[in-house]
Amino acid sequence: MVGGGDEGRDGRGPVADGSRRGGAECEGRHGVFLSCRWYGRRRAAAGRAAAAGARRVENGAMAQDQAPVRRAKNPKGSGSRLRQEIIDAAGELLSELSGGKGLTVRGLARGVGVAPSAIYQHFRDLDDVVQAVVDDDYRRLAAAMRAAAAAVPEDDPVGRVRVLLHAYCDFAMANPSHYRLLFEHRRLTPDDVGLYPGGPLAEVIDDVVDAFARCAEAGSPLVAPPDRAGVMVFVAVHGRVSLFHATRRAKRPEDVHAFVDETVGVFLGLAR
């Protein structure tokens, strides 16, 4: 019972009239007196619930403001366009992340502006996405090398070898994250025999070998057969680019080009 009519059972302070009336009513209906402590807890709980509701409304508004802009739907039958958009977005993210670690389906979907389920309509998993980026990079690399070689007159086979390898180095130096992926995430094929790779990497090396073969046909005194010379020069250039990325010193692309020219000269018997 409340002592003196003004103090609560725990003696912490006066009891509100409403609390006494509510207690009396409950006592009349149920025969149990509910103290002011119970009412205080109910009011505090109600206050917390109201505050939580306000936070949920606020957070919901913020989430709506921050939601990614949805891309416009492609016309029916243009799924290949979305697939390429996914590959392009993954390529940009991989450049920012410096490799495949950290790439997520949700992050990729957000970058494209689609639901995560849309990614799985075109790829089995993230590993499949990264492999598609690698394949796309090999196509871009091969196209850049062939375009550079095509710009040199056919009667200058030595010049074609040089610009072919310069283009390879330029791609590697301009895209360090993608360059690492070309070798770290390369899918092995039945054509991989010994140290000679298969797949798109083999096509890149074949272009270098063919360029050396044209030099031999033009009368250049190769120090090794074209197939061996091309592979060895490619390995040397690949190693030089890897050192370019690994060094902490000032990186000068012209030094890499000079190495290419000197190495080509050695294998073509042009070094002095």
N, C-alpha and C positions, 0 to 999 in steps of 0.2 A: 504494500500500500504506500501511497505518497505521503510523506510526513509533512505536517504543517500546511499542506495545500499548495506550497510554492516551490518545494525542492523535489528533484527527481530522486529515484531510488538510489542512484549512485552518488547523489549529493553534488553533482557537477554544476547545477544551475537551475533556474526557474523553469517550470514546465509551461509551455504555451497553453492558452485556453483551449485551442482546437485539439491539442494532444490529449488534455484531460477529458474533453467531451468525447473524443474518439475512443479513448480508453474506457470511459464509462459505458458507451454504447456497446463496445465489444464485450465488456463484462456482462452487460444486460443480456446480450444475445447468446453468448457462448459460455459464460461463467468464468472466463479467463481474462485477466487484466493485462493489457499490452502496455508496456512501459514506454516512456518517451525515448528510451534508447532504441527500441524497435522502429519507432517512427522516424527517428533521426537517420537510421541506417537506410530505411526505405527512401527517404528524401535524397540522401547522398547517392544511392544507387541510381535513382531517377536522374539526378544531375549528371552522373557519369555517362549514362546511356544517351542523354541528350547531346553531351559533348562529343561522344563517339559518332553519333549520327551526323553531327555537323562536319566532323572530320571526313567521314565517308563521302559526304556530298562534295566537300572541297576537293578531296583526292580524285573523285570521279571527274570533276570538271577539269582538273589538271591533266589527268590521263587522256581526256578527250582532246585537250589542246595539244598534247605531245604525240598523239597517235600519228603514225606515218601516213603520208598522203598515198591513197590507193591509186595504182596505175590504171589507166584506161584499158578496158578489156580489148584484147586483140580480136580481129574479125575471125569468124569461124573458119577453121582449117589452117590457121597460121600459128600452130603450136611451136613450130621450129623457131619462130621469132622470139617467143618467150624463152625457149631453151637457150638461145644465144644471149638474151638479156641476162639470164641467170649466170651464164659463163662469164660475161663481161663484168657483172657485179662481183662475182667471186674473185675474178682477177684483181679488181681494185682493192677488195678487202684483203686479199693475200699480200698485196704490195704493202698495205698499211700495217699488217700484222707480222711482216717479215717472215712469212712461211705459213704452213698449214695449221700450226697450233693456234688455237683461239677462235677458229672459224666455227660458227654454229649455224644450224638450220634456221633458227629464229632470226639471227642477225642477218643472214643472207636474204631471207624472205623480206625483212624490213627494208633492206637496201634495194630490192627489186620492186617493192610495193605490192607484194602478194601474200596470201596466207601460207604458212609453212607447208600445208598439205600440197600446195601447187608445186613445190620443189620435188616431191616424191612422184609426181606425175611424169617427170622427165629423167630423174636420176634415182638409183637404188638407195644411195646414201651419200654422205659427205665425201667419202673416198672417191666415189664415182664422179662427183662434181670436180674435185681437184684434178682427177685424171683428165677430164674434159678440158680443163684450163691448160694443162700441160700439152695436150694434143693441139689445142688452138695456138699455144705459144710456138710449138714446132712449125706449124703452118706459117705463122707470121715470120719466124726466123728464116725459113727456107725461101719465102717470097722476097724478103729484104735482100738476102744474099744473091738470089738470081737476078733481081732488078739491078743491083749494083754491078754484077758481071755483064749484064746485057748493055749497060751504058758505055762499056769499053769496046773499042773496035775489035773485030774478030782477028785481025792481023797482029794483035798484041796479047797473046795468050799469057805471057808473064804478068802483064798488068791486070788481066782478069783474075789470076790466082790471088794477087795481092788484094784487090778490092773485095773479092769474095770473102777473104779472111778478115779484112777490115770490117766488113758489114757484120760478120759473126761477132767480132769483139765489141763493136758498137752496141749491138743488141744486148750482149751480156753485161756491159758496163752500165747501160742505161736502165736495166731491169734486174738488179741483183737478186731480189726475192724470187722472181720467176726463173732466173737462170739456175738458182739452186734447185728449184722444183724440177727442172728439166732432167736433172740427174738423180735427185733423191726420190722422186716419185715416178720414175719411169717404169712402165709395165713391161715385164719380161715377155718375150715371144719365143716360139719354137725356132725362130731364126737366130737367136742369140747363141753364137758358137764361140767358145773360147773368149778372147779379149775383144772380138769384133761384135758389136751390138746389132740387134735387129730393130725393126720398127722405124719410126720417123727419124731417130738419131742416125740410123744407117743411111737414110736418104740424104741427110746433111753431109755426112762423110763421103758418100758417093759423089756428090757434087764437087767436093774438093779433089777426089781422086780423078774424076773426069777432067777437071781443069789441068791437073798435072799431065794427064795423058795427051791433051792437046798441045801442051808445051813440048812433050817428047816428039809428037808428030811434026812440030815446027822446027825440030832440030836442036832443042835445048839439051845439053849434056846432063841428064839427071844422074845423081849419084846412086840411085836405087830405082827399081821398077816403079811405075806410076802408082800402083796399088799400095805398095809399101811406103813410098814417099808421101803420098797423100795422107795416110793414116798417121804416120809419125809426125808430120807437120801439124796435123789437127791436134794430136795429143799434146804437142809442145805448146801450141797456142792456147789450148784449154787450160793447161797448167799455168801459163802466164796470166790469163784472166783471173784464175783462182787466186793467184798471189796479189793481183791488183785489188781484189775484194778483201783479202786477209790483212794487208799491210796497214799499219797505223800512220805511215808517212803520207805526205801529200800525194794525191793520186792524179797522175797526168796521163790522159788517154793517148797523147802523142808518143809517150814512151812505149806503150803497148803496140801501137802501129809500127814504130821503129823496130821492135822485136820481131814482129811478123815479117817485115820486109827483109830483115837480116836472115831469119830462119829460111824463108823461101829462097833467098839467094844462095844459101849453103846447099840446099837440096837440088837446086837447078844448076849448080856449078858456076854461079856468078860471083861468089864471094872472093874477095881479093886477100 
